[in-house]
Amino acid sequence: MKAGDFCTREVVITGKDSTIVEAARLMRDYHVGDLVVTEERDGEQIPIGILTDRDIVVEVVARESDYLRSLAVGDIMSTELVTVRENDSLSDTLKRMCALGIRRVPVVNNRGALVGILSVDDLVEQVCEELTDITRLIAWQQKREKQERT
């Protein structure tokens, strides 16, 4: 399994010069908790940072910032960006996320261009689907065995 197989390919992006208010509106409008901050290079969106709803709360709201309206995404985004390649194994990706304590990671192609984002929520959803399938299989096998014994 590869990171690119499970990532969400419709990523909401913003530039580092967008205001925090604009970023918050994007999060609200698209019902997401993060924006990948990109810059265009050779016609592709290259991730340079990430801004989460938590960043806004911890860095802006909790500090009761007087300059909220003029604050830019680049002022508070996380710049120590961790990315994974779309062909990286899902297992290695999850281990890396756990080791670094991050819940979401942009997925890039071999040129470093953004192709998706992978979140813990995506992984939980996949695991739940697989557990449901396993549960159905077990129930079917138990039913079949019961019918054969009677």
BELKANOR-V73661 format. One record per residue. N is the residue number from 0. RES is the residue in one small letter. OMEGA is omega in radians with two decimals (none if undefined). NEAR is the number of other ideal C-beta (glycine too) atoms within 10 Angstrom. D_FIRST is the distance of its C-alpha to the first C-alpha in Angstrom with 1 decimal. Layout:
n: {N;N}
res: {RES;RES}
omega: {OMEGA;OMEGA}
near: {NEAR;NEAR}
d_first: {D_FIRST;D_FIRST}
This chain:
n: {0;1;2;3;4;5;6;7;8;9;10;11;12;13;14;15;16;17;18;19;20;21;22;23;24;25;26;27;28;29;30;31;32;33;34;35;36;37;38;39;40;41;42;43;44;45;46;47;48;49;50;51;52;53;54;55;56;57;58;59;60;61;62;63;64;65;66;67;68;69;70;71;72;73;74;75;76;77;78;79;80;81;82;83;84;85;86;87;88;89;90;91;92;93;94;95;96;97;98;99;100;101;102;103;104;105;106;107;108;109;110;111;112;113;114;115;116;117;118;119;120;121;122;123;124;125;126;127;128;129;130;131;132;133;134;135;136;137;138;139;140;141;142;143;144;145;146;147;148;149}
res: {m;k;a;g;d;f;c;t;r;e;v;v;i;t;g;k;d;s;t;i;v;e;a;a;r;l;m;r;d;y;h;v;g;d;l;v;v;t;e;e;r;d;g;e;q;i;p;i;g;i;l;t;d;r;d;i;v;v;e;v;v;a;r;e;s;d;y;l;r;s;l;a;v;g;d;i;m;s;t;e;l;v;t;v;r;e;n;d;s;l;s;d;t;l;k;r;m;c;a;l;g;i;r;r;v;p;v;v;n;n;r;g;a;l;v;g;i;l;s;v;d;d;l;v;e;q;v;c;e;e;l;t;d;i;t;r;l;i;a;w;q;q;k;r;e;k;q;e;r;t}
omega: {-3.08;3.11;-3.13;3.13;-3.03;-3.06;3.02;-3.04;3.08;-3.04;3.07;-3.07;3.06;3.07;-3.09;3.13;3.06;3.10;3.11;3.11;3.10;3.13;3.13;3.10;3.09;3.13;3.13;-3.07;-3.10;3.10;3.11;3.14;3.13;3.02;3.03;-3.14;-3.06;2.91;-3.08;3.07;3.13;3.09;3.13;3.12;-3.12;-3.14;3.12;-3.13;3.08;3.11;3.14;3.07;3.10;3.07;-3.12;-3.13;-3.04;-3.04;-3.06;-3.02;-3.10;3.12;3.13;-3.06;3.08;-3.07;-3.11;-3.06;-3.11;-3.12;-3.12;3.10;-3.13;3.13;-3.07;-3.11;3.03;-3.09;3.05;-2.99;3.04;3.06;3.00;3.09;-3.08;3.11;3.06;-3.13;3.13;3.14;3.12;3.13;3.14;3.11;3.13;3.12;3.13;-3.10;-3.10;3.14;3.12;-3.07;3.14;-3.08;3.06;3.11;-3.08;3.06;-3.07;3.05;3.14;3.14;-3.12;3.06;-3.13;3.06;-3.13;-3.13;3.07;3.11;3.10;-3.12;3.12;3.12;3.14;3.14;3.13;3.11;-3.14;3.10;3.08;3.11;3.13;3.12;3.11;3.13;3.14;3.13;3.13;3.14;3.11;3.12;-3.13;3.14;3.14;3.13;-3.13;-3.11;-3.14;none}
near: {11;16;26;20;13;19;22;15;11;8;20;16;16;20;17;16;12;19;16;24;14;15;25;17;12;17;19;10;9;11;7;19;14;21;27;26;25;21;14;10;12;7;6;15;19;17;23;18;21;24;26;20;15;12;19;21;11;12;18;18;12;9;10;7;15;8;9;15;9;11;18;15;23;16;15;19;23;16;11;7;15;15;18;23;15;18;12;18;12;18;10;12;23;18;11;15;19;10;8;10;6;16;14;20;26;26;27;22;14;8;10;12;16;20;19;22;24;26;19;14;12;16;16;10;12;14;10;10;10;10;10;10;10;10;10;10;10;10;10;10;10;10;10;10;10;9;8;7;6;5}
d_first: {0.0;3.8;6.9;8.6;6.9;8.4;11.4;14.8;16.2;19.8;20.7;24.3;25.8;29.2;31.2;32.7;36.1;35.5;37.4;36.0;37.7;36.0;32.6;33.3;34.4;31.1;29.2;31.6;31.6;27.8;27.3;25.0;25.3;24.4;25.2;23.6;26.6;26.5;29.0;29.3;29.2;29.6;28.9;25.5;24.8;24.0;23.2;26.0;25.8;24.8;27.3;26.8;29.2;29.7;30.8;33.4;34.7;34.9;36.1;38.3;39.3;39.8;42.0;44.0;43.8;46.9;45.2;42.3;43.1;43.2;40.1;37.3;33.6;33.8;36.2;33.7;30.1;27.9;28.1;26.1;23.0;19.6;17.0;13.6;12.6;10.3;8.6;8.5;5.8;5.6;7.8;10.1;10.4;11.5;13.7;15.2;16.0;17.6;19.5;20.9;21.5;20.0;18.7;17.5;16.3;16.8;14.1;15.9;15.9;17.3;20.7;20.1;20.5;19.1;16.6;15.6;15.5;13.2;15.3;15.4;16.7;13.6;11.7;14.8;15.0;11.6;12.6;16.1;15.1;13.4;16.5;18.7;17.4;17.9;21.3;22.4;21.6;23.6;26.4;26.6;26.8;29.5;31.4;31.4;32.6;35.3;36.5;36.7;38.8;41.3}
